[in-house]
Amino acid sequence: MDPKLEHIADLIFKKIKNYKNKKIFLEKENLNKFILSLFKEK
């Protein structure tokens, strides 16, 4: 993963995990795959 995308994924992961109003079950690897899928060229 590109270092910039890795950084963005880390920021999103931290924000989501710190969201206290709801329980969120998220694995970082799944988030990284999702972000990569958004940036894939077709």
C-alpha positions in Angstrom: 0.0 0.0 0.0 1.2 3.5 -0.8 2.5 5.3 2.3 0.0 8.1 1.8 -2.9 5.7 1.6 -1.5 3.8 4.6 -1.5 7.1 6.6 -5.0 7.9 5.5 -6.2 4.4 6.5 -4.5 4.8 9.9 -6.3 8.1 10.5 -9.7 6.7 9.5 -9.1 3.6 11.6 -8.2 5.7 14.7 -11.2 8.0 14.3 -13.7 5.1 13.8 -12.3 3.1 16.7 -12.6 6.2 19.0 -16.2 6.8 18.1 -18.0 6.0 21.4 -21.7 6.3 20.6 -21.8 2.9 18.9 -19.8 -0.2 19.1 -17.9 -0.6 15.8 -16.3 -3.9 15.0 -13.5 -3.2 12.4 -10.3 -4.9 11.5 -7.6 -2.7 10.1 -6.8 -5.1 7.3 -10.4 -5.0 6.1 -10.3 -1.2 6.2 -7.1 -1.2 4.1 -8.7 -3.5 1.5 -11.7 -1.2 1.3 -9.6 1.9 0.8 -7.5 0.2 -1.8 -10.7 -0.8 -3.6 -11.8 2.8 -3.7 -8.5 3.9 -5.4 -8.2 1.0 -7.9 -8.1 2.0 -11.5 -10.6 0.4 -13.9 
